[in-house]
Amino acid sequence: MSKGRLGVLALLIAAPLLIGASLLVIGGDRPVSDDGPAPPPSSTDSMGTVTGAATTAAGDPVRGASVRVSSLDEPAPAIPEIGVLTGDTGRYEWRLPPGRYEIVVSTSERDSAPQTATVAAGVVTQLDFTLP
C-alpha cells in the first residue's frame, strides 16, 4: 500500500475517534435546563441559584411566564441562559454566576415590578413575584 493511501486510511480511522473523544470531554449534547430541581449546592459550587414563584394578586400561579435577568455588575458576568419560563405551578429556578441582578417576570399581558437579587456561589436565593 502506498504512503498516500496509508495516510488517508489513518485519517479515516483517527477522525471519528478524535471527534468522539472530544464530545466525551466537553459533555456532548446535554440540555441547559430542565424542569427538575437544581442539584444541592456544594462547597465548591461556583454558581448560585435564584428560585421563586410568580403568582397573580389573587395568589394563582402564573404558568409559562418569562423570567429575565440583567446584570447590574460591571463587567457583567456571562449569563448561561437567555431566559427561563415558570412551570405549571408558577415556579422557576435559575443557576447564575455570583453577582447582582435585576429580575423581571412577564407574560404577553403584564410585567412584574423589577426586583434586585444578589447571587452568591453555592447559595439559593428566594425571590417571588406578583404580577398585576
N, CA, C and O atoms as a Tinker XYZ file with bonds, in Angstrom:
   528  protein
     1  N      0.854000   -1.178000    0.000000    73     2
     2  CA     0.000000    0.000000    0.000000    64     1     3
     3  C      0.897000    1.237000    0.000000    63     2     4     5
     4  O      1.914000    1.256000    0.693000    81     3
     5  N      0.542000    2.254000   -0.754000    73     3     6
     6  CA     1.370000    3.450000   -0.872000    64     5     7
     7  C      1.244000    4.317000    0.386000    63     6     8     9
     8  O      0.303000    4.172000    1.166000    81     7
     9  N      2.207000    5.215000    0.561000    73     7    10
    10  CA     2.193000    6.115000    1.719000    64     9    11
    11  C      0.956000    7.006000    1.711000    63    10    12    13
    12  O      0.397000    7.284000    2.771000    81    11
    13  N      0.520000    7.457000    0.544000    73    11    14
    14  CA    -0.665000    8.307000    0.440000    64    13    15
    15  C     -1.916000    7.587000    0.903000    63    14    16    17
    16  O     -2.742000    8.158000    1.615000    81    15
    17  N     -2.058000    6.324000    0.497000    73    15    18
    18  CA    -3.234000    5.545000    0.911000    64    17    19
    19  C     -3.197000    5.246000    2.406000    63    18    20    21
    20  O     -4.237000    5.249000    3.065000    81    19
    21  N     -2.015000    4.990000    2.939000    73    19    22
    22  CA    -1.897000    4.743000    4.378000    64    21    23
    23  C     -2.287000    5.992000    5.169000    63    22    24    25
    24  O     -2.943000    5.892000    6.206000    81    23
    25  N     -1.890000    7.151000    4.689000    73    23    26
    26  CA    -2.241000    8.409000    5.362000    64    25    27
    27  C     -3.734000    8.650000    5.365000    63    26    28    29
    28  O     -4.302000    9.062000    6.377000    81    27
    29  N     -4.377000    8.393000    4.225000    73    27    30
    30  CA    -5.829000    8.563000    4.128000    64    29    31
    31  C     -6.529000    7.575000    5.042000    63    30    32    33
    32  O     -7.475000    7.941000    5.741000    81    31
    33  N     -6.074000    6.315000    5.047000    73    31    34
    34  CA    -6.674000    5.290000    5.906000    64    33    35
    35  C     -6.518000    5.668000    7.383000    63    34    36    37
    36  O     -7.459000    5.522000    8.163000    81    35
    37  N     -5.347000    6.147000    7.761000    73    35    38
    38  CA    -5.117000    6.558000    9.152000    64    37    39
    39  C     -6.028000    7.721000    9.527000    63    38    40    41
    40  O     -6.559000    7.761000   10.637000    81    39
    41  N     -6.212000    8.661000    8.612000    73    39    42
    42  CA    -7.093000    9.802000    8.869000    64    41    43
    43  C     -8.543000    9.354000    9.022000    63    42    44    45
    44  O     -9.254000    9.841000    9.901000    81    43
    45  N     -8.979000    8.433000    8.173000    73    43    46
    46  CA   -10.354000    7.932000    8.253000    64    45    47
    47  C    -10.609000    7.184000    9.560000    63    46    48    49
    48  O    -11.727000    7.205000   10.074000    81    47
    49  N     -9.607000    6.537000   10.091000    73    47    50
    50  CA    -9.759000    5.818000   11.363000    64    49    51
    51  C     -9.662000    6.788000   12.542000    63    50    52    53
    52  O    -10.429000    6.677000   13.498000    81    51
    53  N     -8.734000    7.728000   12.482000    73    51    54
    54  CA    -8.485000    8.617000   13.616000    64    53    55
    55  C     -9.558000    9.692000   13.788000    63    54    56    57
    56  O     -9.884000   10.047000   14.921000    81    55
    57  N    -10.110000   10.215000   12.703000    73    55    58
    58  CA   -11.064000   11.326000   12.797000    64    57    59
    59  C    -12.273000   10.992000   13.661000    63    58    60    61
    60  O    -12.580000   11.764000   14.569000    81    59
    61  N    -12.985000    9.871000   13.427000    73    59    62
    62  CA   -14.143000    9.582000   14.287000    64    61    63
    63  C    -13.756000    9.381000   15.754000    63    62    64    65
    64  O    -14.502000    9.758000   16.658000    81    63
    65  N    -12.585000    8.784000   15.981000    73    63    66
    66  CA   -12.144000    8.582000   17.366000    64    65    67
    67  C    -11.876000    9.917000   18.054000    63    66    68    69
    68  O    -12.248000   10.100000   19.213000    81    67
    69  N    -11.240000   10.842000   17.358000    73    67    70
    70  CA   -10.966000   12.157000   17.940000    64    69    71
    71  C    -12.249000   12.940000   18.180000    63    70    72    73
    72  O    -12.383000   13.606000   19.206000    81    71
    73  N    -13.189000   12.869000   17.252000    73    71    74
    74  CA   -14.465000   13.566000   17.434000    64    73    75
    75  C    -15.225000   12.981000   18.619000    63    74    76    77
    76  O    -15.759000   13.727000   19.439000    81    75
    77  N    -15.278000   11.658000   18.718000    73    75    78
    78  CA   -15.965000   11.013000   19.839000    64    77    79
    79  C    -15.329000   11.367000   21.170000    63    78    80    81
    80  O    -16.034000   11.641000   22.141000    81    79
    81  N    -14.011000   11.364000   21.226000    73    79    82
    82  CA   -13.321000   11.718000   22.468000    64    81    83
    83  C    -13.586000   13.171000   22.836000    63    82    84    85
    84  O    -13.760000   13.490000   24.012000    81    83
    85  N    -13.618000   14.051000   21.848000    73    83    86
    86  CA   -13.907000   15.467000   22.118000    64    85    87
    87  C    -15.295000   15.642000   22.703000    63    86    88    89
    88  O    -15.478000   16.421000   23.638000    81    87
    89  N    -16.281000   14.927000   22.165000    73    87    90
    90  CA   -17.645000   15.029000   22.689000    64    89    91
    91  C    -17.732000   14.526000   24.122000    63    90    92    93
    92  O    -18.475000   15.081000   24.932000    81    91
    93  N    -16.980000   13.482000   24.440000    73    91    94
    94  CA   -16.978000   12.993000   25.822000    64    93    95
    95  C    -16.384000   14.028000   26.768000    63    94    96    97
    96  O    -16.882000   14.217000   27.878000    81    95
    97  N    -15.326000   14.694000   26.337000    73    95    98
    98  CA   -14.656000   15.677000   27.184000    64    97    99
    99  C    -15.536000   16.897000   27.418000    63    98   100   101
   100  O    -15.619000   17.384000   28.545000    81    99
   101  N    -16.197000   17.403000   26.373000    73    99   102
   102  CA   -16.998000   18.617000   26.535000    64   101   103
   103  C    -18.430000   18.339000   26.950000    63   102   104   105
   104  O    -19.198000   19.281000   27.147000    81   103
   105  N    -18.810000   17.099000   27.087000    73   103   106
   106  CA   -20.133000   16.792000   27.615000    64   105   107
   107  C    -21.166000   16.453000   26.569000    63   106   108   109
   108  O    -22.303000   16.133000   26.917000    81   107
   109  N    -20.813000   16.513000   25.302000    73   107   110
   110  CA   -21.767000   16.096000   24.275000    64   109   111
   111  C    -22.986000   16.989000   24.208000    63   110   112   113
   112  O    -22.896000   18.205000   24.376000    81   111
   113  N    -24.110000   16.379000   23.964000    73   111   114
   114  CA   -25.360000   17.095000   23.720000    64   113   115
   115  C    -26.219000   17.064000   24.979000    63   114   116   117
   116  O    -27.131000   16.244000   25.089000    81   115
   117  N    -25.931000   17.960000   25.938000    73   115   118
   118  CA   -26.672000   17.999000   27.192000    64   117   119
   119  C    -27.626000   19.174000   27.200000    63   118   120   121
   120  O    -27.303000   20.230000   26.655000    81   119
   121  N    -28.805000   19.017000   27.809000    73   119   122
   122  CA   -29.720000   20.156000   27.918000    64   121   123
   123  C    -29.160000   21.195000   28.881000    63   122   124   125
   124  O    -28.429000   20.859000   29.813000    81   123
   125  N    -29.513000   22.470000   28.648000    73   123   126
   126  CA   -29.045000   23.529000   29.534000    64   125   127
   127  C    -29.989000   23.769000   30.699000    63   126   128   129
   128  O    -29.624000   24.446000   31.660000    81   127
   129  N    -31.187000   23.229000   30.629000    73   127   130
   130  CA   -32.110000   23.346000   31.752000    64   129   131
   131  C    -33.151000   22.251000   31.653000    63   130   132   133
   132  O    -33.323000   21.623000   30.609000    81   131
   133  N    -33.834000   22.036000   32.752000    73   131   134
   134  CA   -34.928000   21.082000   32.766000    64   133   135
   135  C    -35.925000   21.523000   33.820000    63   134   136   137
   136  O    -35.730000   22.534000   34.495000    81   135
   137  N    -36.985000   20.761000   33.951000    73   135   138
   138  CA   -38.000000   21.121000   34.936000    64   137   139
   139  C    -37.689000   20.574000   36.319000    63   138   140   141
   140  O    -38.426000   20.839000   37.269000    81   139
   141  N    -36.613000   19.820000   36.444000    73   139   142
   142  CA   -36.263000   19.239000   37.731000    64   141   143
   143  C    -35.548000   20.247000   38.612000    63   142   144   145
   144  O    -35.106000   21.294000   38.138000    81   143
   145  N    -35.436000   19.932000   39.890000    73   143   146
   146  CA   -34.754000   20.840000   40.812000    64   145   147
   147  C    -33.254000   20.855000   40.550000    63   146   148   149
   148  O    -32.690000   19.889000   40.037000    81   147
   149  N    -32.629000   21.946000   40.904000    73   147   150
   150  CA   -31.181000   22.059000   40.773000    64   149   151
   151  C    -30.531000   21.140000   41.797000    63   150   152   153
   152  O    -31.101000   20.888000   42.858000    81   151
   153  N    -29.341000   20.638000   41.483000    73   151   154
   154  CA   -28.662000   19.815000   42.473000    64   153   155
   155  C    -28.345000   20.650000   43.703000    63   154   156   157
   156  O    -28.187000   21.867000   43.602000    81   155
   157  N    -28.251000   20.007000   44.869000    73   155   158
   158  CA   -27.945000   20.784000   46.066000    64   157   159
   159  C    -26.587000   21.457000   45.917000    63   158   160   161
   160  O    -25.667000   20.869000   45.351000    81   159
   161  N    -26.449000   22.684000   46.419000    73   159   162
   162  CA   -25.177000   23.383000   46.287000    64   161   163
   163  C    -24.081000   22.665000   47.057000    63   162   164   165
   164  O    -24.328000   22.087000   48.116000    81   163
   165  N    -22.874000   22.706000   46.521000    73   163   166
   166  CA   -21.737000   22.120000   47.218000    64   165   167
   167  C    -20.788000   23.241000   47.615000    63   166   168   169
   168  O    -20.924000   24.378000   47.162000    81   167
   169  N    -19.840000   22.910000   48.453000    73   167   170
   170  CA   -18.919000   23.938000   48.925000    64   169   171
   171  C    -18.009000   24.423000   47.801000    63   170   172   173
   172  O    -17.409000   25.492000   47.915000    81   171
   173  N    -17.897000   23.653000   46.715000    73   171   174
   174  CA   -17.058000   24.063000   45.594000    64   173   175
   175  C    -17.887000   24.599000   44.433000    63   174   176   177
   176  O    -17.349000   24.830000   43.350000    81   175
   177  N    -19.181000   24.800000   44.639000    73   175   178
   178  CA   -20.069000   25.274000   43.581000    64   177   179
   179  C    -19.758000   26.736000   43.274000    63   178   180   181
   180  O    -19.772000   27.577000   44.173000    81   179
   181  N    -19.477000   27.039000   42.007000    73   179   182
   182  CA   -19.150000   28.415000   41.628000    64   181   183
   183  C    -20.376000   29.210000   41.203000    63   182   184   185
   184  O    -20.265000   30.399000   40.907000    81   183
   185  N    -21.545000   28.572000   41.167000    73   183   186
   186  CA   -22.783000   29.231000   40.755000    64   185   187
   187  C    -23.712000   29.356000   41.956000    63   186   188   189
   188  O    -23.579000   28.631000   42.942000    81   187
   189  N    -24.654000   30.290000   41.853000    73   187   190
   190  CA   -25.720000   30.415000   42.836000    64   189   191
   191  C    -27.039000   30.117000   42.150000    63   190   192   193
   192  O    -27.079000   29.955000   40.930000    81   191
   193  N    -28.109000   30.045000   42.911000    73   191   194
   194  CA   -29.424000   29.739000   42.351000    64   193   195
   195  C    -30.430000   30.768000   42.827000    63   194   196   197
   196  O    -30.488000   31.094000   44.013000    81   195
   197  N    -31.229000   31.280000   41.886000    73   195   198
   198  CA   -32.371000   32.126000   42.225000    64   197   199
   199  C    -33.600000   31.287000   41.934000    63   198   200   201
   200  O    -33.740000   30.737000   40.842000    81   199
   201  N    -34.487000   31.187000   42.906000    73   199   202
   202  CA   -35.693000   30.390000   42.746000    64   201   203
   203  C    -36.864000   31.157000   43.342000    63   202   204   205
   204  O    -36.685000   32.022000   44.200000    81   203
   205  N    -38.051000   30.833000   42.881000    73   203   206
   206  CA   -39.223000   31.511000   43.418000    64   205   207
   207  C    -40.461000   31.151000   42.636000    63   206   208   209
   208  O    -40.476000   30.189000   41.868000    81   207
   209  N    -41.504000   31.940000   42.843000    73   207   210
   210  CA   -42.785000   31.695000   42.177000    64   209   211
   211  C    -43.335000   33.005000   41.644000    63   210   212   213
   212  O    -43.087000   34.080000   42.190000    81   211
   213  N    -44.088000   32.880000   40.563000    73   211   214
   214  CA   -44.815000   34.020000   40.008000    64   213   215
   215  C    -46.296000   33.733000   40.192000    63   214   216   217
   216  O    -46.798000   32.698000   39.754000    81   215
   217  N    -46.994000   34.662000   40.846000    73   215   218
   218  CA   -48.426000   34.494000   41.093000    64   217   219
   219  C    -49.164000   35.773000   40.722000    63   218   220   221
   220  O    -48.569000   36.840000   40.568000    81   219
   221  N    -50.478000   35.631000   40.583000    73   219   222
   222  CA   -51.330000   36.804000   40.386000    64   221   223
   223  C    -51.611000   37.415000   41.753000    63   222   224   225
   224  O    -51.260000   36.831000   42.778000    81   223
   225  N    -52.235000   38.576000   41.772000    73   223   226
   226  CA   -52.605000   39.215000   43.039000    64   225   227
   227  C    -53.552000   38.328000   43.836000    63   226   228   229
   228  O    -53.593000   38.417000   45.063000    81   227
   229  N    -54.316000   37.470000   43.151000    73   227   230
   230  CA   -55.232000   36.550000   43.828000    64   229   231
   231  C    -54.522000   35.295000   44.335000    63   230   232   233
   232  O    -55.143000   34.458000   44.991000    81   231
   233  N    -53.220000   35.155000   44.036000    73   231   234
   234  CA   -52.459000   34.001000   44.507000    64   233   235
   235  C    -52.416000   32.836000   43.542000    63   234   236   237
   236  O    -51.869000   31.784000   43.872000    81   235
   237  N    -52.986000   33.000000   42.345000    73   235   238
   238  CA   -52.955000   31.924000   41.352000    64   237   239
   239  C    -51.585000   31.881000   40.675000    63   238   240   241
   240  O    -50.985000   32.929000   40.436000    81   239
   241  N    -51.080000   30.673000   40.360000    73   239   242
   242  CA   -49.777000   30.587000   39.696000    64   241   243
   243  C    -49.836000   31.163000   38.284000    63   242   244   245
   244  O    -50.846000   31.040000   37.591000    81   243
   245  N    -48.751000   31.787000   37.875000    73   243   246
   246  CA   -48.629000   32.302000   36.510000    64   245   247
   247  C    -47.765000   31.302000   35.740000    63   246   248   249
   248  O    -46.549000   31.250000   35.923000    81   247
   249  N    -48.398000   30.520000   34.887000    73   247   250
   250  CA   -47.718000   29.466000   34.126000    64   249   251
   251  C    -47.096000   30.034000   32.849000    63   250   252   253
   252  O    -47.683000   30.894000   32.193000    81   251
   253  N    -45.909000   29.547000   32.508000    73   251   254
   254  CA   -45.274000   29.913000   31.245000    64   253   255
   255  C    -44.814000   31.350000   31.141000    63   254   256   257
   256  O    -44.618000   31.859000   30.037000    81   255
   257  N    -44.641000   32.014000   32.273000    73   255   258
   258  CA   -44.148000   33.399000   32.251000    64   257   259
   259  C    -42.643000   33.402000   31.979000    63   258   260   261
   260  O    -41.935000   32.467000   32.353000    81   259
   261  N    -42.176000   34.438000   31.340000    73   259   262
   262  CA   -40.763000   34.594000   31.029000    64   261   263
   263  C    -40.054000   35.270000   32.202000    63   262   264   265
   264  O    -40.497000   36.310000   32.690000    81   263
   265  N    -38.952000   34.670000   32.647000    73   263   266
   266  CA   -38.123000   35.258000   33.701000    64   265   267
   267  C    -36.855000   35.769000   33.013000    63   266   268   269
   268  O    -36.153000   35.006000   32.350000    81   267
   269  N    -36.569000   37.050000   33.173000    73   267   270
   270  CA   -35.404000   37.658000   32.525000    64   269   271
   271  C    -34.506000   38.307000   33.576000    63   270   272   273
   272  O    -34.986000   38.874000   34.558000    81   271
   273  N    -33.207000   38.214000   33.353000    73   271   274
   274  CA   -32.257000   38.866000   34.257000    64   273   275
   275  C    -31.361000   39.814000   33.477000    63   274   276   277
   276  O    -31.068000   39.601000   32.300000    81   275
   277  N    -30.941000   40.854000   34.157000    73   275   278
   278  CA   -29.937000   41.788000   33.641000    64   277   279
   279  C    -28.912000   41.974000   34.744000    63   278   280   281
   280  O    -29.268000   42.225000   35.896000    81   279
   281  N    -27.654000   41.851000   34.396000    73   279   282
   282  CA   -26.607000   42.043000   35.391000    64   281   283
   283  C    -26.485000   43.517000   35.741000    63   282   284   285
   284  O    -26.566000   44.383000   34.870000    81   283
   285  N    -26.291000   43.791000   37.022000    73   283   286
   286  CA   -26.049000   45.154000   37.492000    64   285   287
   287  C    -24.563000   45.392000   37.734000    63   286   288   289
   288  O    -24.165000   46.487000   38.128000    81   287
   289  N    -23.738000   44.365000   37.498000    73   287   290
   290  CA   -22.298000   44.456000   37.730000    64   289   291
   291  C    -21.570000   44.894000   36.463000    63   290   292   293
   292  O    -22.034000   44.660000   35.346000    81   291
   293  N    -20.421000   45.535000   36.662000    73   291   294
   294  CA   -19.518000   45.896000   35.566000    64   293   295
   295  C    -18.152000   45.336000   35.897000    63   294   296   297
   296  O    -17.615000   45.684000   36.948000    81   295
   297  N    -17.568000   44.515000   35.094000    73   295   298
   298  CA   -18.131000   43.940000   33.884000    64   297   299
   299  C    -19.184000   42.894000   34.234000    63   298   300   301
   300  O    -19.112000   42.247000   35.279000    81   299
   301  N    -20.144000   42.742000   33.361000    73   299   302
   302  CA   -21.240000   41.797000   33.587000    64   301   303
   303  C    -20.747000   40.372000   33.347000    63   302   304   305
   304  O    -20.052000   40.112000   32.365000    81   303
   305  N    -21.108000   39.439000   34.251000    73   303   306
   306  CA   -20.736000   38.043000   34.010000    64   305   307
   307  C    -21.569000   37.467000   32.866000    63   306   308   309
   308  O    -22.647000   37.971000   32.552000    81   307
   309  N    -21.062000   36.428000   32.263000    73   307   310
   310  CA   -21.820000   35.733000   31.216000    64   309   311
   311  C    -22.993000   35.007000   31.863000    63   310   312   313
   312  O    -22.814000   34.266000   32.830000    81   311
   313  N    -24.180000   35.217000   31.334000    73   311   314
   314  CA   -25.379000   34.550000   31.846000    64   313   315
   315  C    -25.585000   33.293000   31.012000    63   314   316   317
   316  O    -25.667000   33.379000   29.786000    81   315
   317  N    -25.672000   32.114000   31.657000    73   315   318
   318  CA   -25.675000   30.860000   30.907000    64   317   319
   319  C    -26.903000   30.605000   30.038000    63   318   320   321
   320  O    -26.814000   29.823000   29.092000    81   319
   321  N    -28.025000   31.222000   30.315000    73   319   322
   322  CA   -29.227000   31.012000   29.515000    64   321   323
   323  C    -29.859000   32.361000   29.207000    63   322   324   325
   324  O    -29.715000   33.311000   29.977000    81   323
   325  N    -30.555000   32.444000   28.089000    73   323   326
   326  CA   -31.210000   33.697000   27.705000    64   325   327
   327  C    -32.352000   34.009000   28.655000    63   326   328   329
   328  O    -32.569000   35.169000   29.003000    81   327
   329  N    -33.069000   33.009000   29.069000    73   327   330
   330  CA   -34.203000   33.192000   29.971000    64   329   331
   331  C    -34.745000   31.844000   30.392000    63   330   332   333
   332  O    -34.381000   30.814000   29.826000    81   331
   333  N    -35.609000   31.852000   31.379000    73   331   334
   334  CA   -36.292000   30.630000   31.801000    64   333   335
   335  C    -37.786000   30.931000   31.873000    63   334   336   337
   336  O    -38.198000   32.091000   31.912000    81   335
   337  N    -38.584000   29.873000   31.890000    73   335   338
   338  CA   -40.036000   30.008000   31.989000    64   337   339
   339  C    -40.518000   29.419000   33.302000    63   338   340   341
   340  O    -39.922000   28.478000   33.828000    81   339
   341  N    -41.595000   29.975000   33.824000    73   339   342
   342  CA   -42.205000   29.387000   35.016000    64   341   343
   343  C    -42.928000   28.108000   34.612000    63   342   344   345
   344  O    -43.408000   27.982000   33.486000    81   343
   345  N    -42.999000   27.171000   35.536000    73   343   346
   346  CA   -43.671000   25.903000   35.277000    64   345   347
   347  C    -45.162000   25.977000   35.571000    63   346   348   349
   348  O    -45.715000   27.060000   35.763000    81   347
   349  N    -45.804000   24.819000   35.605000    73   347   350
   350  CA   -47.251000   24.744000   35.831000    64   349   351
   351  C    -47.670000   25.320000   37.177000    63   350   352   353
   352  O    -48.793000   25.802000   37.323000    81   351
   353  N    -46.783000   25.273000   38.155000    73   351   354
   354  CA   -47.109000   25.805000   39.484000    64   353   355
   355  C    -46.638000   27.251000   39.652000    63   354   356   357
   356  O    -46.725000   27.814000   40.743000    81   355
   357  N    -46.135000   27.854000   38.557000    73   355   358
   358  CA   -45.653000   29.228000   38.616000    64   357   359
   359  C    -44.231000   29.360000   39.128000    63   358   360   361
   360  O    -43.724000   30.474000   39.266000    81   359
   361  N    -43.576000   28.233000   39.414000    73   359   362
   362  CA   -42.227000   28.275000   39.977000    64   361   363
   363  C    -41.169000   28.333000   38.877000    63   362   364   365
   364  O    -41.382000   27.875000   37.754000    81   363
   365  N    -40.024000   28.910000   39.238000    73   363   366
   366  CA   -38.870000   28.959000   38.340000    64   365   367
   367  C    -37.612000   28.719000   39.160000    63   366   368   369
   368  O    -37.623000   28.825000   40.386000    81   367
   369  N    -36.539000   28.396000   38.470000    73   367   370
   370  CA   -35.238000   28.206000   39.104000    64   369   371
   371  C    -34.175000   28.515000   38.061000    63   370   372   373
   372  O    -34.269000   28.066000   36.918000    81   371
   373  N    -33.163000   29.284000   38.457000    73   371   374
   374  CA   -32.139000   29.698000   37.500000    64   373   375
   375  C    -30.792000   29.721000   38.200000    63   374   376   377
   376  O    -30.622000   30.405000   39.209000    81   375
   377  N    -29.836000   28.973000   37.665000    73   375   378
   378  CA   -28.465000   28.991000   38.189000    64   377   379
   379  C    -27.701000   30.104000   37.480000    63   378   380   381
   380  O    -27.672000   30.181000   36.252000    81   379
   381  N    -27.084000   30.962000   38.289000    73   379   382
   382  CA   -26.391000   32.136000   37.757000    64   381   383
   383  C    -25.026000   32.295000   38.416000    63   382   384   385
   384  O    -24.815000   31.828000   39.535000    81   383
   385  N    -24.100000   32.953000   37.724000    73   383   386
   386  CA   -22.825000   33.276000   38.363000    64   385   387
   387  C    -23.047000   34.300000   39.477000    63   386   388   389
   388  O    -24.022000   35.051000   39.432000    81   387
   389  N    -22.174000   34.342000   40.462000    73   387   390
   390  CA   -22.315000   35.333000   41.528000    64   389   391
   391  C    -22.366000   36.751000   40.962000    63   390   392   393
   392  O    -21.687000   37.074000   39.987000    81   391
   393  N    -23.185000   37.588000   41.596000    73   391   394
   394  CA   -23.302000   38.979000   41.171000    64   393   395
   395  C    -24.648000   39.557000   41.554000    63   394   396   397
   396  O    -25.462000   38.905000   42.208000    81   395
   397  N    -24.870000   40.802000   41.131000    73   395   398
   398  CA   -26.143000   41.488000   41.392000    64   397   399
   399  C    -26.938000   41.525000   40.097000    63   398   400   401
   400  O    -26.405000   41.838000   39.032000    81   399
   401  N    -28.227000   41.200000   40.205000    73   399   402
   402  CA   -29.084000   41.114000   39.028000    64   401   403
   403  C    -30.408000   41.827000   39.263000    63   402   404   405
   404  O    -30.923000   41.867000   40.380000    81   403
   405  N    -30.949000   42.390000   38.184000    73   403   406
   406  CA   -32.328000   42.861000   38.181000    64   405   407
   407  C    -33.132000   41.781000   37.461000    63   406   408   409
   408  O    -32.776000   41.352000   36.363000    81   407
   409  N    -34.224000   41.350000   38.099000    73   407   410
   410  CA   -35.022000   40.244000   37.563000    64   409   411
   411  C    -36.453000   40.717000   37.361000    63   410   412   413
   412  O    -37.024000   41.399000   38.212000    81   411
   413  N    -37.026000   40.341000   36.215000    73   411   414
   414  CA   -38.401000   40.692000   35.862000    64   413   415
   415  C    -39.095000   39.433000   35.358000    63   414   416   417
   416  O    -38.501000   38.637000   34.631000    81   415
   417  N    -40.349000   39.260000   35.748000    73   415   418
   418  CA   -41.179000   38.164000   35.234000    64   417   419
   419  C    -42.274000   38.797000   34.395000    63   418   420   421
   420  O    -42.902000   39.769000   34.816000    81   419
   421  N    -42.506000   38.245000   33.200000    73   419   422
   422  CA   -43.521000   38.851000   32.335000    64   421   423
   423  C    -44.280000   37.811000   31.524000    63   422   424   425
   424  O    -43.798000   36.708000   31.264000    81   423
   425  N    -45.482000   38.208000   31.137000    73   423   426
   426  CA   -46.305000   37.447000   30.196000    64   425   427
   427  C    -46.611000   38.396000   29.042000    63   426   428   429
   428  O    -46.133000   39.530000   29.024000    81   427
   429  N    -47.398000   37.940000   28.091000    73   427   430
   430  CA   -47.748000   38.822000   26.971000    64   429   431
   431  C    -48.640000   39.973000   27.425000    63   430   432   433
   432  O    -48.721000   40.995000   26.744000    81   431
   433  N    -49.318000   39.818000   28.581000    73   431   434
   434  CA   -50.239000   40.860000   29.050000    64   433   435
   435  C    -49.694000   41.743000   30.170000    63   434   436   437
   436  O    -50.181000   42.858000   30.357000    81   435
   437  N    -48.699000   41.274000   30.916000    73   435   438
   438  CA   -48.288000   42.041000   32.100000    64   437   439
   439  C    -46.847000   41.727000   32.490000    63   438   440   441
   440  O    -46.299000   40.679000   32.148000    81   439
   441  N    -46.254000   42.672000   33.217000    73   439   442
   442  CA   -44.893000   42.529000   33.745000    64   441   443
   443  C    -44.919000   42.728000   35.249000    63   442   444   445
   444  O    -45.729000   43.491000   35.775000    81   443
   445  N    -44.023000   42.033000   35.934000    73   443   446
   446  CA   -43.859000   42.277000   37.366000    64   445   447
   447  C    -43.031000   43.541000   37.541000    63   446   448   449
   448  O    -42.417000   44.036000   36.596000    81   447
   449  N    -43.025000   44.046000   38.751000    73   447   450
   450  CA   -42.074000   45.106000   39.084000    64   449   451
   451  C    -40.694000   44.451000   39.136000    63   450   452   453
   452  O    -40.574000   43.326000   39.622000    81   451
   453  N    -39.654000   45.123000   38.651000    73   451   454
   454  CA   -38.317000   44.535000   38.728000    64   453   455
   455  C    -37.872000   44.402000   40.181000    63   454   456   457
   456  O    -38.191000   45.240000   41.024000    81   455
   457  N    -37.131000   43.339000   40.452000    73   455   458
   458  CA   -36.556000   43.130000   41.779000    64   457   459
   459  C    -35.064000   42.891000   41.623000    63   458   460   461
   460  O    -34.602000   42.432000   40.578000    81   459
   461  N    -34.320000   43.205000   42.669000    73   459   462
   462  CA   -32.874000   43.014000   42.662000    64   461   463
   463  C    -32.522000   41.821000   43.539000    63   462   464   465
   464  O    -33.053000   41.659000   44.637000    81   463
   465  N    -31.611000   40.987000   43.030000    73   463   466
   466  CA   -31.132000   39.833000   43.795000    64   465   467
   467  C    -29.615000   39.833000   43.774000    63   466   468   469
   468  O    -28.996000   40.135000   42.754000    81   467
   469  N    -29.022000   39.493000   44.906000    73   467   470
   470  CA   -27.583000   39.282000   44.975000    64   469   471
   471  C    -27.354000   37.782000   45.042000    63   470   472   473
   472  O    -27.797000   37.117000   45.978000    81   471
   473  N    -26.663000   37.260000   44.048000    73   471   474
   474  CA   -26.416000   35.824000   43.934000    64   473   475
   475  C    -25.015000   35.539000   44.449000    63   474   476   477
   476  O    -24.052000   36.200000   44.061000    81   475
   477  N    -24.908000   34.545000   45.330000    73   475   478
   478  CA   -23.617000   34.127000   45.869000    64   477   479
   479  C    -23.385000   32.661000   45.510000    63   478   480   481
   480  O    -24.335000   31.885000   45.407000    81   479
   481  N    -22.136000   32.291000   45.324000    73   479   482
   482  CA   -21.786000   30.921000   44.963000    64   481   483
   483  C    -22.281000   29.943000   46.020000    63   482   484   485
   484  O    -22.069000   30.144000   47.215000    81   483
   485  N    -22.948000   28.875000   45.563000    73   483   486
   486  CA   -23.417000   27.828000   46.461000    64   485   487
   487  C    -24.622000   28.193000   47.303000    63   486   488   489
   488  O    -24.998000   27.428000   48.190000    81   487
   489  N    -25.248000   29.353000   47.051000    73   487   490
   490  CA   -26.367000   29.825000   47.868000    64   489   491
   491  C    -27.632000   29.875000   47.018000    63   490   492   493
   492  O    -27.590000   30.257000   45.849000    81   491
   493  N    -28.769000   29.480000   47.622000    73   491   494
   494  CA   -30.069000   29.574000   46.965000    64   493   495
   495  C    -30.763000   30.837000   47.465000    63   494   496   497
   496  O    -30.934000   31.018000   48.671000    81   495
   497  N    -31.163000   31.708000   46.544000    73   495   498
   498  CA   -31.849000   32.960000   46.871000    64   497   499
   499  C    -33.298000   32.848000   46.442000    63   498   500   501
   500  O    -33.582000   32.547000   45.283000    81   499
   501  N    -34.226000   33.090000   47.372000    73   499   502
   502  CA   -35.668000   33.027000   47.094000    64   501   503
   503  C    -36.155000   34.406000   46.659000    63   502   504   505
   504  O    -35.901000   35.400000   47.340000    81   503
   505  N    -36.855000   34.468000   45.523000    73   503   506
   506  CA   -37.376000   35.737000   45.020000    64   505   507
   507  C    -38.712000   35.466000   44.330000    63   506   508   509
   508  O    -38.755000   34.904000   43.236000    81   507
   509  N    -39.807000   35.877000   44.990000    73   507   510
   510  CA   -41.157000   35.663000   44.458000    64   509   511
   511  C    -41.671000   36.933000   43.794000    63   510   512   513
   512  O    -41.283000   38.042000   44.162000    81   511
   513  N    -42.545000   36.757000   42.813000    73   511   514
   514  CA   -43.099000   37.877000   42.054000    64   513   515
   515  C    -44.616000   37.805000   42.043000    63   514   516   517
   516  O    -45.196000   36.724000   41.952000    81   515
   517  N    -45.253000   38.969000   42.138000    73   515   518
   518  CA   -46.701000   39.079000   41.972000    64   517   519
   519  C    -46.948000   39.920000   40.735000    63   518   520   521
   520  O    -46.501000   41.064000   40.649000    81   519
   521  N    -47.665000   39.342000   39.775000    73   519   522
   522  CA   -47.991000   40.078000   38.557000    64   521   523
   523  C    -49.367000   40.692000   38.696000    63   522   524   525
   524  O    -50.297000   40.028000   39.153000    81   523
   525  N    -49.513000   41.956000   38.307000    73   523   526
   526  CA   -50.805000   42.642000   38.455000    64   525   527
   527  C    -51.871000   42.044000   37.541000    63   526   528
   528  O    -53.013000   42.503000   37.541000    81   527
